[in-house]
Amino acid sequence: MCRYLTNEFPELVNYTRMLKLMPGVLVLICSYLTHLQAKPTGIAFVDSSKLQICHNLRILRNQVFKGT
């Protein structure tokens, strides 16, 4: 654990203790993040950038979406 921040964060727990505490606060964290979500406006943004799914030499042989 970093000793140089103990004055700023006196109740900081180490990684092992944090892993033991996480299941108890998971529901609280999820509900907090759900509460922070904005209300839907009906406006959506679509990213049309190309996704490289395979090496350039294999692009023509890729059949994942063949027929769709």
mmCIF file of the N, C-alpha and C atoms, coordinates in Angstrom:
data_MODEL
# 
_entry.id   MODEL 
# 
loop_
_atom_site.group_PDB 
_atom_site.id 
_atom_site.type_symbol 
_atom_site.label_atom_id 
_atom_site.label_alt_id 
_atom_site.label_comp_id 
_atom_site.label_asym_id 
_atom_site.label_entity_id 
_atom_site.label_seq_id 
_atom_site.pdbx_PDB_ins_code 
_atom_site.Cartn_x 
_atom_site.Cartn_y 
_atom_site.Cartn_z 
_atom_site.occupancy 
_atom_site.B_iso_or_equiv 
_atom_site.pdbx_formal_charge 
_atom_site.auth_seq_id 
_atom_site.auth_comp_id 
_atom_site.auth_asym_id 
_atom_site.auth_atom_id 
_atom_site.pdbx_PDB_model_num 
ATOM 1   N N  . MET A 1 1  ? 0.841   -1.181  0.000   1.00 0.00 ? 1  MET A N  1 
ATOM 2   C CA . MET A 1 1  ? 0.000   0.000   0.000   1.00 0.00 ? 1  MET A CA 1 
ATOM 3   C C  . MET A 1 1  ? 0.881   1.238   0.000   1.00 0.00 ? 1  MET A C  1 
ATOM 4   N N  . CYS A 1 2  ? 0.466   2.290   -0.671  1.00 0.00 ? 2  CYS A N  1 
ATOM 5   C CA . CYS A 1 2  ? 1.246   3.516   -0.755  1.00 0.00 ? 2  CYS A CA 1 
ATOM 6   C C  . CYS A 1 2  ? 1.223   4.227   0.591   1.00 0.00 ? 2  CYS A C  1 
ATOM 7   N N  . ARG A 1 3  ? 2.348   4.383   1.184   1.00 0.00 ? 3  ARG A N  1 
ATOM 8   C CA . ARG A 1 3  ? 2.440   5.013   2.501   1.00 0.00 ? 3  ARG A CA 1 
ATOM 9   C C  . ARG A 1 3  ? 2.408   6.536   2.412   1.00 0.00 ? 3  ARG A C  1 
ATOM 10  N N  . TYR A 1 4  ? 2.700   7.102   1.249   1.00 0.00 ? 4  TYR A N  1 
ATOM 11  C CA . TYR A 1 4  ? 2.797   8.554   1.146   1.00 0.00 ? 4  TYR A CA 1 
ATOM 12  C C  . TYR A 1 4  ? 1.434   9.240   1.106   1.00 0.00 ? 4  TYR A C  1 
ATOM 13  N N  . LEU A 1 5  ? 0.327   8.513   0.968   1.00 0.00 ? 5  LEU A N  1 
ATOM 14  C CA . LEU A 1 5  ? -0.998  9.125   0.955   1.00 0.00 ? 5  LEU A CA 1 
ATOM 15  C C  . LEU A 1 5  ? -1.796  8.837   2.224   1.00 0.00 ? 5  LEU A C  1 
ATOM 16  N N  . THR A 1 6  ? -1.190  8.219   3.203   1.00 0.00 ? 6  THR A N  1 
ATOM 17  C CA . THR A 1 6  ? -1.942  7.847   4.396   1.00 0.00 ? 6  THR A CA 1 
ATOM 18  C C  . THR A 1 6  ? -2.416  9.056   5.183   1.00 0.00 ? 6  THR A C  1 
ATOM 19  N N  . ASN A 1 7  ? -1.730  10.177  5.103   1.00 0.00 ? 7  ASN A N  1 
ATOM 20  C CA . ASN A 1 7  ? -2.199  11.378  5.800   1.00 0.00 ? 7  ASN A CA 1 
ATOM 21  C C  . ASN A 1 7  ? -3.445  11.957  5.146   1.00 0.00 ? 7  ASN A C  1 
ATOM 22  N N  . GLU A 1 8  ? -3.510  11.899  3.814   1.00 0.00 ? 8  GLU A N  1 
ATOM 23  C CA . GLU A 1 8  ? -4.653  12.439  3.091   1.00 0.00 ? 8  GLU A CA 1 
ATOM 24  C C  . GLU A 1 8  ? -5.872  11.507  3.163   1.00 0.00 ? 8  GLU A C  1 
ATOM 25  N N  . PHE A 1 9  ? -5.633  10.202  3.231   1.00 0.00 ? 9  PHE A N  1 
ATOM 26  C CA . PHE A 1 9  ? -6.701  9.201   3.270   1.00 0.00 ? 9  PHE A CA 1 
ATOM 27  C C  . PHE A 1 9  ? -6.474  8.270   4.462   1.00 0.00 ? 9  PHE A C  1 
ATOM 28  N N  . PRO A 1 10 ? -6.812  8.692   5.663   1.00 0.00 ? 10 PRO A N  1 
ATOM 29  C CA . PRO A 1 10 ? -6.484  7.891   6.843   1.00 0.00 ? 10 PRO A CA 1 
ATOM 30  C C  . PRO A 1 10 ? -7.271  6.579   6.940   1.00 0.00 ? 10 PRO A C  1 
ATOM 31  N N  . GLU A 1 11 ? -8.439  6.484   6.306   1.00 0.00 ? 11 GLU A N  1 
ATOM 32  C CA . GLU A 1 11 ? -9.240  5.266   6.401   1.00 0.00 ? 11 GLU A CA 1 
ATOM 33  C C  . GLU A 1 11 ? -9.194  4.442   5.118   1.00 0.00 ? 11 GLU A C  1 
ATOM 34  N N  . LEU A 1 12 ? -8.168  4.637   4.321   1.00 0.00 ? 12 LEU A N  1 
ATOM 35  C CA . LEU A 1 12 ? -8.019  3.907   3.070   1.00 0.00 ? 12 LEU A CA 1 
ATOM 36  C C  . LEU A 1 12 ? -7.746  2.433   3.365   1.00 0.00 ? 12 LEU A C  1 
ATOM 37  N N  . VAL A 1 13 ? -8.482  1.544   2.672   1.00 0.00 ? 13 VAL A N  1 
ATOM 38  C CA . VAL A 1 13 ? -8.282  0.105   2.880   1.00 0.00 ? 13 VAL A CA 1 
ATOM 39  C C  . VAL A 1 13 ? -7.381  -0.455  1.793   1.00 0.00 ? 13 VAL A C  1 
ATOM 40  N N  . ASN A 1 14 ? -6.748  -1.597  2.089   1.00 0.00 ? 14 ASN A N  1 
ATOM 41  C CA . ASN A 1 14 ? -5.883  -2.204  1.086   1.00 0.00 ? 14 ASN A CA 1 
ATOM 42  C C  . ASN A 1 14 ? -6.726  -3.004  0.093   1.00 0.00 ? 14 ASN A C  1 
ATOM 43  N N  . TYR A 1 15 ? -6.111  -3.532  -0.932  1.00 0.00 ? 15 TYR A N  1 
ATOM 44  C CA . TYR A 1 15 ? -6.829  -4.181  -2.027  1.00 0.00 ? 15 TYR A CA 1 
ATOM 45  C C  . TYR A 1 15 ? -7.592  -5.413  -1.556  1.00 0.00 ? 15 TYR A C  1 
ATOM 46  N N  . THR A 1 16 ? -6.974  -6.233  -0.714  1.00 0.00 ? 16 THR A N  1 
ATOM 47  C CA . THR A 1 16 ? -7.632  -7.438  -0.226  1.00 0.00 ? 16 THR A CA 1 
ATOM 48  C C  . THR A 1 16 ? -8.881  -7.096  0.566   1.00 0.00 ? 16 THR A C  1 
ATOM 49  N N  . ARG A 1 17 ? -8.802  -6.092  1.419   1.00 0.00 ? 17 ARG A N  1 
ATOM 50  C CA . ARG A 1 17 ? -9.960  -5.672  2.203   1.00 0.00 ? 17 ARG A CA 1 
ATOM 51  C C  . ARG A 1 17 ? -11.045 -5.087  1.299   1.00 0.00 ? 17 ARG A C  1 
ATOM 52  N N  . MET A 1 18 ? -10.640 -4.362  0.262   1.00 0.00 ? 18 MET A N  1 
ATOM 53  C CA . MET A 1 18 ? -11.602 -3.794  -0.674  1.00 0.00 ? 18 MET A CA 1 
ATOM 54  C C  . MET A 1 18 ? -12.389 -4.897  -1.375  1.00 0.00 ? 18 MET A C  1 
ATOM 55  N N  . LEU A 1 19 ? -11.721 -5.993  -1.770  1.00 0.00 ? 19 LEU A N  1 
ATOM 56  C CA . LEU A 1 19 ? -12.401 -7.107  -2.424  1.00 0.00 ? 19 LEU A CA 1 
ATOM 57  C C  . LEU A 1 19 ? -13.428 -7.748  -1.502  1.00 0.00 ? 19 LEU A C  1 
ATOM 58  N N  . LYS A 1 20 ? -13.152 -7.771  -0.202  1.00 0.00 ? 20 LYS A N  1 
ATOM 59  C CA . LYS A 1 20 ? -14.103 -8.327  0.747   1.00 0.00 ? 20 LYS A CA 1 
ATOM 60  C C  . LYS A 1 20 ? -15.282 -7.388  0.971   1.00 0.00 ? 20 LYS A C  1 
ATOM 61  N N  . LEU A 1 21 ? -15.077 -6.090  0.839   1.00 0.00 ? 21 LEU A N  1 
ATOM 62  C CA . LEU A 1 21 ? -16.139 -5.116  1.056   1.00 0.00 ? 21 LEU A CA 1 
ATOM 63  C C  . LEU A 1 21 ? -17.037 -4.915  -0.161  1.00 0.00 ? 21 LEU A C  1 
ATOM 64  N N  . MET A 1 22 ? -16.544 -5.202  -1.355  1.00 0.00 ? 22 MET A N  1 
ATOM 65  C CA . MET A 1 22 ? -17.279 -4.921  -2.586  1.00 0.00 ? 22 MET A CA 1 
ATOM 66  C C  . MET A 1 22 ? -18.661 -5.575  -2.672  1.00 0.00 ? 22 MET A C  1 
ATOM 67  N N  . PRO A 1 23 ? -18.837 -6.860  -2.337  1.00 0.00 ? 23 PRO A N  1 
ATOM 68  C CA . PRO A 1 23 ? -20.183 -7.435  -2.460  1.00 0.00 ? 23 PRO A CA 1 
ATOM 69  C C  . PRO A 1 23 ? -21.226 -6.717  -1.603  1.00 0.00 ? 23 PRO A C  1 
ATOM 70  N N  . GLY A 1 24 ? -20.827 -6.181  -0.481  1.00 0.00 ? 24 GLY A N  1 
ATOM 71  C CA . GLY A 1 24 ? -21.771 -5.495  0.395   1.00 0.00 ? 24 GLY A CA 1 
ATOM 72  C C  . GLY A 1 24 ? -22.220 -4.142  -0.125  1.00 0.00 ? 24 GLY A C  1 
ATOM 73  N N  . VAL A 1 25 ? -21.450 -3.523  -0.984  1.00 0.00 ? 25 VAL A N  1 
ATOM 74  C CA . VAL A 1 25 ? -21.808 -2.191  -1.483  1.00 0.00 ? 25 VAL A CA 1 
ATOM 75  C C  . VAL A 1 25 ? -22.188 -2.199  -2.963  1.00 0.00 ? 25 VAL A C  1 
ATOM 76  N N  . LEU A 1 26 ? -22.186 -3.367  -3.579  1.00 0.00 ? 26 LEU A N  1 
ATOM 77  C CA . LEU A 1 26 ? -22.471 -3.446  -5.016  1.00 0.00 ? 26 LEU A CA 1 
ATOM 78  C C  . LEU A 1 26 ? -23.875 -2.943  -5.341  1.00 0.00 ? 26 LEU A C  1 
ATOM 79  N N  . VAL A 1 27 ? -24.869 -3.333  -4.558  1.00 0.00 ? 27 VAL A N  1 
ATOM 80  C CA . VAL A 1 27 ? -26.240 -2.887  -4.813  1.00 0.00 ? 27 VAL A CA 1 
ATOM 81  C C  . VAL A 1 27 ? -26.343 -1.379  -4.640  1.00 0.00 ? 27 VAL A C  1 
ATOM 82  N N  . LEU A 1 28 ? -25.680 -0.830  -3.641  1.00 0.00 ? 28 LEU A N  1 
ATOM 83  C CA . LEU A 1 28 ? -25.707 0.615   -3.421  1.00 0.00 ? 28 LEU A CA 1 
ATOM 84  C C  . LEU A 1 28 ? -25.069 1.372   -4.582  1.00 0.00 ? 28 LEU A C  1 
ATOM 85  N N  . ILE A 1 29 ? -23.947 0.867   -5.066  1.00 0.00 ? 29 ILE A N  1 
ATOM 86  C CA . ILE A 1 29 ? -23.266 1.518   -6.191  1.00 0.00 ? 29 ILE A CA 1 
ATOM 87  C C  . ILE A 1 29 ? -24.131 1.466   -7.447  1.00 0.00 ? 29 ILE A C  1 
ATOM 88  N N  . CYS A 1 30 ? -24.748 0.317   -7.710  1.00 0.00 ? 30 CYS A N  1 
ATOM 89  C CA . CYS A 1 30 ? -25.600 0.182   -8.901  1.00 0.00 ? 30 CYS A CA 1 
ATOM 90  C C  . CYS A 1 30 ? -26.809 1.107   -8.818  1.00 0.00 ? 30 CYS A C  1 
ATOM 91  N N  . SER A 1 31 ? -27.428 1.208   -7.650  1.00 0.00 ? 31 SER A N  1 
ATOM 92  C CA . SER A 1 31 ? -28.590 2.093   -7.537  1.00 0.00 ? 31 SER A CA 1 
ATOM 93  C C  . SER A 1 31 ? -28.182 3.559   -7.663  1.00 0.00 ? 31 SER A C  1 
ATOM 94  N N  . TYR A 1 32 ? -27.017 3.912   -7.143  1.00 0.00 ? 32 TYR A N  1 
ATOM 95  C CA . TYR A 1 32 ? -26.528 5.281   -7.273  1.00 0.00 ? 32 TYR A CA 1 
ATOM 96  C C  . TYR A 1 32 ? -26.259 5.630   -8.731  1.00 0.00 ? 32 TYR A C  1 
ATOM 97  N N  . LEU A 1 33 ? -25.620 4.720   -9.473  1.00 0.00 ? 33 LEU A N  1 
ATOM 98  C CA . LEU A 1 33 ? -25.326 4.979   -10.876 1.00 0.00 ? 33 LEU A CA 1 
ATOM 99  C C  . LEU A 1 33 ? -26.601 5.032   -11.709 1.00 0.00 ? 33 LEU A C  1 
ATOM 100 N N  . THR A 1 34 ? -27.600 4.211   -11.361 1.00 0.00 ? 34 THR A N  1 
ATOM 101 C CA . THR A 1 34 ? -28.885 4.261   -12.053 1.00 0.00 ? 34 THR A CA 1 
ATOM 102 C C  . THR A 1 34 ? -29.570 5.598   -11.815 1.00 0.00 ? 34 THR A C  1 
ATOM 103 N N  . HIS A 1 35 ? -29.460 6.102   -10.597 1.00 0.00 ? 35 HIS A N  1 
ATOM 104 C CA . HIS A 1 35 ? -30.054 7.390   -10.242 1.00 0.00 ? 35 HIS A CA 1 
ATOM 105 C C  . HIS A 1 35 ? -29.408 8.538   -11.022 1.00 0.00 ? 35 HIS A C  1 
ATOM 106 N N  . LEU A 1 36 ? -28.119 8.410   -11.314 1.00 0.00 ? 36 LEU A N  1 
ATOM 107 C CA . LEU A 1 36 ? -27.395 9.466   -12.025 1.00 0.00 ? 36 LEU A CA 1 
ATOM 108 C C  . LEU A 1 36 ? -27.691 9.505   -13.516 1.00 0.00 ? 36 LEU A C  1 
ATOM 109 N N  . GLN A 1 37 ? -28.270 8.431   -14.049 1.00 0.00 ? 37 GLN A N  1 
ATOM 110 C CA . GLN A 1 37 ? -28.534 8.395   -15.488 1.00 0.00 ? 37 GLN A CA 1 
ATOM 111 C C  . GLN A 1 37 ? -29.527 9.479   -15.881 1.00 0.00 ? 37 GLN A C  1 
ATOM 112 N N  . ALA A 1 38 ? -29.303 10.049  -17.044 1.00 0.00 ? 38 ALA A N  1 
ATOM 113 C CA . ALA A 1 38 ? -30.189 11.095  -17.547 1.00 0.00 ? 38 ALA A CA 1 
ATOM 114 C C  . ALA A 1 38 ? -31.463 10.473  -18.109 1.00 0.00 ? 38 ALA A C  1 
ATOM 115 N N  . LYS A 1 39 ? -32.504 11.242  -18.150 1.00 0.00 ? 39 LYS A N  1 
ATOM 116 C CA . LYS A 1 39 ? -33.758 10.779  -18.724 1.00 0.00 ? 39 LYS A CA 1 
ATOM 117 C C  . LYS A 1 39 ? -33.612 10.701  -20.246 1.00 0.00 ? 39 LYS A C  1 
ATOM 118 N N  . PRO A 1 40 ? -34.184 9.655   -20.879 1.00 0.00 ? 40 PRO A N  1 
ATOM 119 C CA . PRO A 1 40 ? -34.052 9.520   -22.337 1.00 0.00 ? 40 PRO A CA 1 
ATOM 120 C C  . PRO A 1 40 ? -34.749 10.664  -23.078 1.00 0.00 ? 40 PRO A C  1 
ATOM 121 N N  . THR A 1 41 ? -34.090 11.178  -24.104 1.00 0.00 ? 41 THR A N  1 
ATOM 122 C CA . THR A 1 41 ? -34.634 12.296  -24.877 1.00 0.00 ? 41 THR A CA 1 
ATOM 123 C C  . THR A 1 41 ? -35.090 11.869  -26.260 1.00 0.00 ? 41 THR A C  1 
ATOM 124 N N  . GLY A 1 42 ? -34.768 10.641  -26.669 1.00 0.00 ? 42 GLY A N  1 
ATOM 125 C CA . GLY A 1 42 ? -35.111 10.188  -28.008 1.00 0.00 ? 42 GLY A CA 1 
ATOM 126 C C  . GLY A 1 42 ? -34.025 10.509  -29.016 1.00 0.00 ? 42 GLY A C  1 
ATOM 127 N N  . ILE A 1 43 ? -32.979 11.185  -28.593 1.00 0.00 ? 43 ILE A N  1 
ATOM 128 C CA . ILE A 1 43 ? -31.870 11.514  -29.486 1.00 0.00 ? 43 ILE A CA 1 
ATOM 129 C C  . ILE A 1 43 ? -30.791 10.450  -29.297 1.00 0.00 ? 43 ILE A C  1 
ATOM 130 N N  . ALA A 1 44 ? -30.328 9.886   -30.399 1.00 0.00 ? 44 ALA A N  1 
ATOM 131 C CA . ALA A 1 44 ? -29.292 8.862   -30.330 1.00 0.00 ? 44 ALA A CA 1 
ATOM 132 C C  . ALA A 1 44 ? -28.134 9.244   -31.241 1.00 0.00 ? 44 ALA A C  1 
ATOM 133 N N  . PHE A 1 45 ? -26.947 8.864   -30.859 1.00 0.00 ? 45 PHE A N  1 
ATOM 134 C CA . PHE A 1 45 ? -25.747 9.105   -31.646 1.00 0.00 ? 45 PHE A CA 1 
ATOM 135 C C  . PHE A 1 45 ? -25.212 7.764   -32.109 1.00 0.00 ? 45 PHE A C  1 
ATOM 136 N N  . VAL A 1 46 ? -24.923 7.662   -33.398 1.00 0.00 ? 46 VAL A N  1 
ATOM 137 C CA . VAL A 1 46 ? -24.426 6.426   -33.976 1.00 0.00 ? 46 VAL A CA 1 
ATOM 138 C C  . VAL A 1 46 ? -23.018 6.666   -34.483 1.00 0.00 ? 46 VAL A C  1 
ATOM 139 N N  . ASP A 1 47 ? -22.122 5.779   -34.099 1.00 0.00 ? 47 ASP A N  1 
ATOM 140 C CA . ASP A 1 47 ? -20.742 5.863   -34.562 1.00 0.00 ? 47 ASP A CA 1 
ATOM 141 C C  . ASP A 1 47 ? -20.607 4.979   -35.789 1.00 0.00 ? 47 ASP A C  1 
ATOM 142 N N  . SER A 1 48 ? -20.267 5.565   -36.915 1.00 0.00 ? 48 SER A N  1 
ATOM 143 C CA . SER A 1 48 ? -20.174 4.791   -38.155 1.00 0.00 ? 48 SER A CA 1 
ATOM 144 C C  . SER A 1 48 ? -18.729 4.481   -38.534 1.00 0.00 ? 48 SER A C  1 
ATOM 145 N N  . SER A 1 49 ? -17.825 4.554   -37.586 1.00 0.00 ? 49 SER A N  1 
ATOM 146 C CA . SER A 1 49 ? -16.435 4.257   -37.912 1.00 0.00 ? 49 SER A CA 1 
ATOM 147 C C  . SER A 1 49 ? -16.262 2.757   -38.160 1.00 0.00 ? 49 SER A C  1 
ATOM 148 N N  . LYS A 1 50 ? -15.322 2.423   -39.001 1.00 0.00 ? 50 LYS A N  1 
ATOM 149 C CA . LYS A 1 50 ? -15.069 1.049   -39.405 1.00 0.00 ? 50 LYS A CA 1 
ATOM 150 C C  . LYS A 1 50 ? -14.418 0.276   -38.260 1.00 0.00 ? 50 LYS A C  1 
ATOM 151 N N  . LEU A 1 51 ? -14.907 -0.943  -38.012 1.00 0.00 ? 51 LEU A N  1 
ATOM 152 C CA . LEU A 1 51 ? -14.296 -1.824  -37.021 1.00 0.00 ? 51 LEU A CA 1 
ATOM 153 C C  . LEU A 1 51 ? -13.463 -2.861  -37.737 1.00 0.00 ? 51 LEU A C  1 
ATOM 154 N N  . GLN A 1 52 ? -12.200 -2.932  -37.401 1.00 0.00 ? 52 GLN A N  1 
ATOM 155 C CA . GLN A 1 52 ? -11.320 -3.917  -38.013 1.00 0.00 ? 52 GLN A CA 1 
ATOM 156 C C  . GLN A 1 52 ? -11.555 -5.246  -37.305 1.00 0.00 ? 52 GLN A C  1 
ATOM 157 N N  . ILE A 1 53 ? -12.152 -6.215  -37.995 1.00 0.00 ? 53 ILE A N  1 
ATOM 158 C CA . ILE A 1 53 ? -12.491 -7.485  -37.370 1.00 0.00 ? 53 ILE A CA 1 
ATOM 159 C C  . ILE A 1 53 ? -11.506 -8.592  -37.702 1.00 0.00 ? 53 ILE A C  1 
ATOM 160 N N  . CYS A 1 54 ? -10.752 -8.420  -38.732 1.00 0.00 ? 54 CYS A N  1 
ATOM 161 C CA . CYS A 1 54 ? -9.750  -9.419  -39.065 1.00 0.00 ? 54 CYS A CA 1 
ATOM 162 C C  . CYS A 1 54 ? -8.655  -8.769  -39.906 1.00 0.00 ? 54 CYS A C  1 
ATOM 163 N N  . HIS A 1 55 ? -7.620  -9.511  -40.163 1.00 0.00 ? 55 HIS A N  1 
ATOM 164 C CA . HIS A 1 55 ? -6.495  -9.019  -40.952 1.00 0.00 ? 55 HIS A CA 1 
ATOM 165 C C  . HIS A 1 55 ? -6.987  -8.666  -42.359 1.00 0.00 ? 55 HIS A C  1 
ATOM 166 N N  . ASN A 1 56 ? -6.407  -7.659  -42.972 1.00 0.00 ? 56 ASN A N  1 
ATOM 167 C CA . ASN A 1 56 ? -6.844  -7.181  -44.294 1.00 0.00 ? 56 ASN A CA 1 
ATOM 168 C C  . ASN A 1 56 ? -6.862  -8.277  -45.354 1.00 0.00 ? 56 ASN A C  1 
ATOM 169 N N  . LEU A 1 57 ? -5.939  -9.244  -45.264 1.00 0.00 ? 57 LEU A N  1 
ATOM 170 C CA . LEU A 1 57 ? -5.904  -10.328 -46.252 1.00 0.00 ? 57 LEU A CA 1 
ATOM 171 C C  . LEU A 1 57 ? -7.087  -11.275 -46.100 1.00 0.00 ? 57 LEU A C  1 
ATOM 172 N N  . ARG A 1 58 ? -7.731  -11.314 -44.928 1.00 0.00 ? 58 ARG A N  1 
ATOM 173 C CA . ARG A 1 58 ? -8.832  -12.249 -44.682 1.00 0.00 ? 58 ARG A CA 1 
ATOM 174 C C  . ARG A 1 58 ? -10.211 -11.596 -44.757 1.00 0.00 ? 58 ARG A C  1 
ATOM 175 N N  . ILE A 1 59 ? -10.291 -10.321 -45.072 1.00 0.00 ? 59 ILE A N  1 
ATOM 176 C CA . ILE A 1 59 ? -11.576 -9.614  -45.067 1.00 0.00 ? 59 ILE A CA 1 
ATOM 177 C C  . ILE A 1 59 ? -12.580 -10.264 -46.010 1.00 0.00 ? 59 ILE A C  1 
ATOM 178 N N  . LEU A 1 60 ? -12.158 -10.632 -47.206 1.00 0.00 ? 60 LEU A N  1 
ATOM 179 C CA . LEU A 1 60 ? -13.085 -11.200 -48.184 1.00 0.00 ? 60 LEU A CA 1 
ATOM 180 C C  . LEU A 1 60 ? -13.553 -12.604 -47.798 1.00 0.00 ? 60 LEU A C  1 
ATOM 181 N N  . ARG A 1 61 ? -12.814 -13.311 -46.935 1.00 0.00 ? 61 ARG A N  1 
ATOM 182 C CA . ARG A 1 61 ? -13.204 -14.655 -46.522 1.00 0.00 ? 61 ARG A CA 1 
ATOM 183 C C  . ARG A 1 61 ? -14.068 -14.655 -45.274 1.00 0.00 ? 61 ARG A C  1 
ATOM 184 N N  . ASN A 1 62 ? -14.218 -13.526 -44.601 1.00 0.00 ? 62 ASN A N  1 
ATOM 185 C CA . ASN A 1 62 ? -15.007 -13.457 -43.387 1.00 0.00 ? 62 ASN A CA 1 
ATOM 186 C C  . ASN A 1 62 ? -16.485 -13.676 -43.715 1.00 0.00 ? 62 ASN A C  1 
ATOM 187 N N  . GLN A 1 63 ? -17.145 -14.614 -43.016 1.00 0.00 ? 63 GLN A N  1 
ATOM 188 C CA . GLN A 1 63 ? -18.532 -14.941 -43.314 1.00 0.00 ? 63 GLN A CA 1 
ATOM 189 C C  . GLN A 1 63 ? -19.444 -14.796 -42.088 1.00 0.00 ? 63 GLN A C  1 
ATOM 190 N N  . VAL A 1 64 ? -19.089 -13.975 -41.153 1.00 0.00 ? 64 VAL A N  1 
ATOM 191 C CA . VAL A 1 64 ? -19.883 -13.816 -39.934 1.00 0.00 ? 64 VAL A CA 1 
ATOM 192 C C  . VAL A 1 64 ? -21.284 -13.312 -40.268 1.00 0.00 ? 64 VAL A C  1 
ATOM 193 N N  . PHE A 1 65 ? -21.402 -12.299 -41.108 1.00 0.00 ? 65 PHE A N  1 
ATOM 194 C CA . PHE A 1 65 ? -22.702 -11.726 -41.448 1.00 0.00 ? 65 PHE A CA 1 
ATOM 195 C C  . PHE A 1 65 ? -23.129 -12.068 -42.877 1.00 0.00 ? 65 PHE A C  1 
ATOM 196 N N  . LYS A 1 66 ? -22.658 -13.181 -43.402 1.00 0.00 ? 66 LYS A N  1 
ATOM 197 C CA . LYS A 1 66 ? -23.020 -13.565 -44.766 1.00 0.00 ? 66 LYS A CA 1 
ATOM 198 C C  . LYS A 1 66 ? -24.510 -13.852 -44.833 1.00 0.00 ? 66 LYS A C  1 
ATOM 199 N N  . GLY A 1 67 ? -25.176 -13.250 -45.801 1.00 0.00 ? 67 GLY A N  1 
ATOM 200 C CA . GLY A 1 67 ? -26.593 -13.471 -45.984 1.00 0.00 ? 67 GLY A CA 1 
ATOM 201 C C  . GLY A 1 67 ? -27.488 -12.475 -45.257 1.00 0.00 ? 67 GLY A C  1 
ATOM 202 N N  . THR A 1 68 ? -26.909 -11.570 -44.518 1.00 0.00 ? 68 THR A N  1 
ATOM 203 C CA . THR A 1 68 ? -27.746 -10.570 -43.826 1.00 0.00 ? 68 THR A CA 1 
ATOM 204 C C  . THR A 1 68 ? -27.730 -9.259  -44.561 1.00 0.00 ? 68 THR A C  1 
# 
